[in-house]
Amino acid sequence: MSIQLMDIVGRVSYNCDIMFRVTDIKEENGVKMVVLYGEDFRLVADAPYEDLIKVNPSERKRMSKESQSREEQSYILFRQDVELLKQKQEYEATDSYSNTSSYFQMPGRVLHIDGDSNYLKKCLTLYERVGVPVYGIHCNEKEMPNKISSLLDYYRPDILVITGHDAYSKSKGNKGDINAYRHSKHFVQTVREARKKIPHLDQLVIFAGACQSHFESLIQAGANFASSPSRVNIHALDPVYIVAKISFTPFVERINVWDVLRNTLTGEKGLGGIETKGVLRTGMPFHKPND
């Protein structure tokens, strides 16, 4: 059975542990090679054509169901966190419930720049579900450094997400060599350009990176949160859970890094960061438009 563009496949040599989407088929030195994008993980990989097998519909359905179950569990835990934050805010905004004045909240606005249009759509759906105001831009990883300045000027976000695909290649160098990574250097350059515009870590909160990205370089470049400390794969939706937590945390509070990571699908092996202020602001009174 021939493999074609956009087919869902697995790598036989890896026991088909991850579902991939075929994005390119090419020939290198007489060997047929395939470029793969992870369906649920922000991983890009090259594989020999002969090492691939199509994932049959029943197996694909099973793996998708397992992934959706993990995603739903993370969503439930996240909603519990947000509800506790809202209750705390209501208590403080109403002076321990003694003030009956109504109030309103302004969650932090997110600009999410993604190298994968399919992942971006999934993330935007989740942002909408949790109630985070967001602008989504699909942009090739290599073009991000040149476009970030104008995008920041136009959208003026509180939180910036820079993500897409990445991968570490042992054949290109050791894990400390940023040139051994497919897109880490582009993410780093993008963070640096963003910090030229807005240097303060609490005026623009940045998440950057994808699967196996060079975590240390991203943090040093100015990211508040990044992937991947242990060079593991991260789930496509992990950036959303991180920035949504920041979006709903009041600006007068500092966020414990573990509190941000605990409800992600990947955890501290794939994600990390530094102490950061929240960006939510509360105001009053609240008036309905027709009042």
Disulfide bonds with the S-S distance in Angstrom:
none
